[in-house]
Amino acid sequence: MGMLDIIKRGLLGFIGIVIGLILVVLAARGDELSGPGVGARGVVVHDAAETLERFCVPDTDGTWWFTPPGGARWELVTRIADPAIANPGDGVFHPFDADEVRAAIAALRYPLGGLGIEVFVLPYPRRAQLESAAGPGLILLSPGVMPVARETQHVIVTHELGHVVHLARMPDAGAEAWSRWRSLRGVSDEGVYRASAMHADRPHEIFAEDFRVLFGDALAASGGSIENAALTSPAAVPGLDAFVLSLVPVAPGPSLVARPNPSRAAVTMSRVGDVARMMDVYDVTGRRVATLAPEGSSAGWNWRWDGRGDDGRTLAPGRYLARERGSATEPARITRMR
C-alpha cells in the first residue's frame, strides 16, 4: 500500500489534516472503476441524499449496494462499527458537501466540454475500496468519519477530474501522447514510473496531480505541492499546462481575432458571443505570462493585452498564444515585434 493509500484511509479517520499536508489526501487509482462512462454530456453531481434514494438498494440479508447506471455494483459499509473502518471518528459518516463539490468544478480552469461526467457523493464508503475514486465518466466521493474540510474536498474532486480527463482524452492506448507527457514531465523511465509502482510514482496519479495544481482553484492547488515531492511542481514545468490544454478537442466556434498582429504595441483579441471568460497568454515554452479580463462591446467581447506580464514587466518580442479559459475555440497566435 502506497503512502497516498495510507493517508486516504486517514480520510476515514481524523480528517482534520493541516492544509500543508493535503497533497497526500487524494484519490485512489484513476482506472479502478470499470465499465462505460455514464451520464449526459456535462457534469452532473448527485448529493448524498439523492445517491442513497435512487442508487442504493438493500438485498434480502440487509446488505446495501451502490448501483449506478451502467451495470456496476459495490457493497457499502453502512455501520461505523464495521471492522473495515479502522477509526470510528466521531461515530458517523460525513459525506462531501454537494455545493462544495460543484464549487470546485465551477472553479476549474480547464474545458470539460464534450465529456459526460457523473459525480456521486456517497453516503457510505464502498467495502472493496474505502477511498474516493474515478473511472471513465464517473467520480465516486467517499465520506469521512469526521467532517471533510473544504480544502480536502477541492483537492480530491479536482484530482479525480484529472483522472477522468486522461481516461477520456489521453487513454493508455495513446502511446504517443503519453510519451510526450513523460518526456515533458521528466518521468520517461518506465522502470520507475509505471502502473505497478508505488502510488506516487504511477503515471496516472502524477497526471492527476499535475491537473489538480495547474487547473484547480486555490484550495485545490494546495500551494503547488504534489504527492510525489521528488518531482518538480507542475506549475514550474515549462509547457506542461499547454500540453494538457492541447488535449482539448477543437470545436467549431466564434473565431478569436487579434489586431494588430504582428504588433509593436497593444493587441486586442475579439470575438462574438454571449458569454466570455478570462483569457490566459502563454509564451513559446507554455508558461502562462498574463491573464486578461474580458470587456463587452456592441460587437461581442474584447481582451486587450499591452505586452506586459502579470508582474507588470514588458515581455520580450516573440510569439505568444492567447486562449480563453473553458473554450475549445482555436487560440490566437500573437507576434510581438521590437
N, C-alpha and C positions, 0 to 999 in steps of 0.2 A: 504494500500500500504506500503511495507517494505522500509527500508532506501535504499536498493540497487535499487529498482524500481525508487525511487525518484531521486537518483543520475544518474541512467541511462537515465532518461528523461533530465538530465543535459547534456547528450551526444548530445541531440538535442537542447541544449542551448550552453553555453560557455564551450567548451571542453578543454580549457587550464587549466586543473586542475593540481595542484602540484603533482609530482610523489609519494610523501609520502601519498597522499590520493587516489591513483589509485586503491587501494584494493576495493573501493566501486564503481568503474566504471566497472561493469561486466554485464553478460548476464541475460536474463530472465530465467524462468523455463526450465529445460533441456528436459521436456517431453511435451512441449506445441505444438509441430508440429506433427500432426497425419499422419498416412499413412505409407506405407512400405519405407524402405531405398531405395535410388536411386543411380545410378551410378555403374560403373565397380569397380572391386577391386582396391584399391589405392585411392589417394586423387586427386580430380580434382578441380581447382579453376577457376571460371568464373568471369572475371573482370566486372566492371560496364557497359562498352560499350557492351560486349557480352550478359550480362544478359538483358539489355534493348532491344537489337536487336532480340534475339532468344526467350526470355522467358516472355516478357512483351507485352501485347496487349490491345488496347482500345476497349471499346464497343461502341454501337451506340450513347450514350449520352456523349461520350468523357471521361468516367472514365477509368483509366488504371488499369490493373490487372497483377499481377505476377503469372505465371502459370508454375511452374517447372514440370519435369516429375513425374508421379505418381498420377496425378489427383487433387492435392491440388490447391487452388486458393485464392489469397489475393488481396484486393483492395489496391492501392498505393496512398499515399498523394504526389501529384506532384507539389503543389504550396506552397511556403514558407509562404504565407499569409493565408493558410488554418487555421481555428480555432483550428484544432488538434495540431498545432505547437505553443507551448506556448511562445517560444523565437525565433525570426527570425534570430538571429545571424548576419552574415554579408550579409544575403539576398539570399544565395544559399545553396543547399545541397552539402556536401562534402563526397563522397564515400571513403571507405577504399582503400588504395593502394594495388593492387593485388600482386605486387612484395614484399611488406612488409608482406602480409599475407603468401605468400609462404616461406619467410624467417623465420617467426615464426614457421611454420610447419616443415621446414627442420631442425630447431634447437632443435626440440622436442627430449628429451631423453627417449622415450618410443616407443616400436614397435607397429606400426599400421597395420602390415601385416595381410591380411585377411579381413580387414574392407573396405567396399566401401563407400567413403565419397565424397559428392559433396558440395562444398563451393560456395555460390552465394554472390558476392559483389553487394548489392542492390543500384541502382541509386537513389531510393526514399524509404522512410520508409513505412512500412505497416500501414494501418489505425488502424486495430484492435490491433496491438502490435508494438509500435514505436521502441522498443529496438531490439537488436540482439537476436538471439535465435538458439536453436539446437533441432534436433529430430533424429530419427533413420537414420543414414547415411546422415544427412543433416544439414548444417550450413548456416544461413542467417545473413549477416553482414549489419546492418543498418547504413546509413550515419549520419553525424553530420551536424550542421548548422555553424560550424567553422571547419577549418582543424583538422583532427583527429591525435593526437600526436602518434609518433611511439610506445611509451610505452603503450598507451591505446590500440592500435591495437594488440600488442603482448599479452597483458593481456586478452582481450576479445576473441581473436582467441583460445588461449590455454585453457581458461576456457570452451569455447564451445566444444573443443575437449574432455575435461573431461566428459562432458555430453554424447557425442557420445560413448565414451568408456564404461561408466557404463550402458548405454542403451543396448549395444551390448554384453558386457562381464559380467555384473552383473545386469541383469534385475530384476525388482521388484519381479518377481516370484521366484528368487533365494534367499529365506529367509535365508538359512544357511550362504551364503556369506555376506549378509547384516548384519546378526547377528554378524559374526566375525569382520566385519569392525566397527560396532557400539561399540563393546567391546574394540577393539584396540584403537579407536578414543576417547573413553570416552563419547559417546553420546547414551548410551543404554536407557535412559529414554524417552520412546515413547510419554509420556505426554508433553514433552518439544520439542523434536526433531521429528517432524512429517511433512508430506507434507503440511498440512494446517497452519503450524506455520508461524511466521514472517520469511521473506525471509532468513535472516542469520541463522535461526535455522532449515531450511529444509535439510534433509539428502542429497538430490541430489545436492544442492548448496554447502554444506560442502565438498562433494566428489569432485566436480568440482574445488573448490578452492584448495583442497589438491593436486589434479592432476596438477594444474597450477604451484604451488610453487615447487612441487617435481620434475617435469619433463620439465618445461618450461625453456627458456633461461633467462639470467639475466634481460632483460626487462620485460618478463612475470612474473618472480618470485617476482618482486617488493619488494625486501628485505625480503621476507618471510612473509610479512603481509597478512592477510586474512580478508574477510568481517566480520566474527564473531570474534571480538577482545577478547572475553571471552575465546575462545578456544586456546589451545597450538598450536604454529606454527607447521604445519605438518612436517617440517624438524626436529623437536625436539621430535617427537613421535616414539619411538623405534619400528622397524618392519613395519612401515606404508608403506614405499616405496617398501619393499619386498613383502608385501601383494598385492599391486596394480600390481606389476610386475608378481605375481603368477597368475593373471587373463589371462595372455597371453597364448594362446594355444601353446603347444609344437609341433612343426612341425619337420618332419624328415629333417636333415641337416648334414653338416660336424660335426663330433664329436669333442668336445673340450677335449683335454688330458692334464693332469697336471703331470709333472715329476720333481723331485721325489716326491712321495706322499704316505705316510707321509714324512715330511722333517724337518730337524733342520736348514736348510739353505735356499737359494733362491729356488723358484719354477718357472718353466716355463710352461705356458699354450700354447698349439699349436693346430692348425687345418689347413686343406687345404682350398682352396677357392680363389676367385679373389679379393674380397673386404673385408676390415677389418675396425673395428671401435674401439673407446676407450672401455676399459674394466673397470668395477667397481668391487671392492672387498667389501663384506659385512661381518660383524660379526654375531654371532648367534642371536642377537637381531634385525637384519635387518638394522643396522646402516652402512652407507657407510663409509669405513675407508681408502680406497686407490683407486686411479684412475691410470690405466696403459695404455700407448700408444703402439700401435702395431708396430712390427718390421718385415719387409719382409724377407723371406728366400727362398731358392730354392724349399723347400717343401711346402710353404704356408706362414703362419703367426705365430709369437710368441709374447707372452706377458710375461715379466719377473717381478716377484714380489720378493723383497728382505725381505719381512716380516715387512716392516715399513709402517706406515700410511702416509697420505699426509702431516702431520705435522713433519715428519722426525723421529718420535719416533718408536722404535721397539715394535711391538704389542705382547701381551701375547700369550702363547701357547694355542691352542684350534682349533675349527672348523671354517672354513671360506667358503664363497661361492663367486665365481667369475663369472660374467655374462657380456657378450659383449652387448653393447648398441645397440638397434634396432634389436636384434637377438632373434628368438624363440628357438634356439638351447639349449639343456639341459645345465645348468651351470655346471662349475667344482666345485667339493666339495673338499676342501683342509684341511688337518690336519697338523697343526704346532706343532712339539714336542719340549720339553725342550732340 
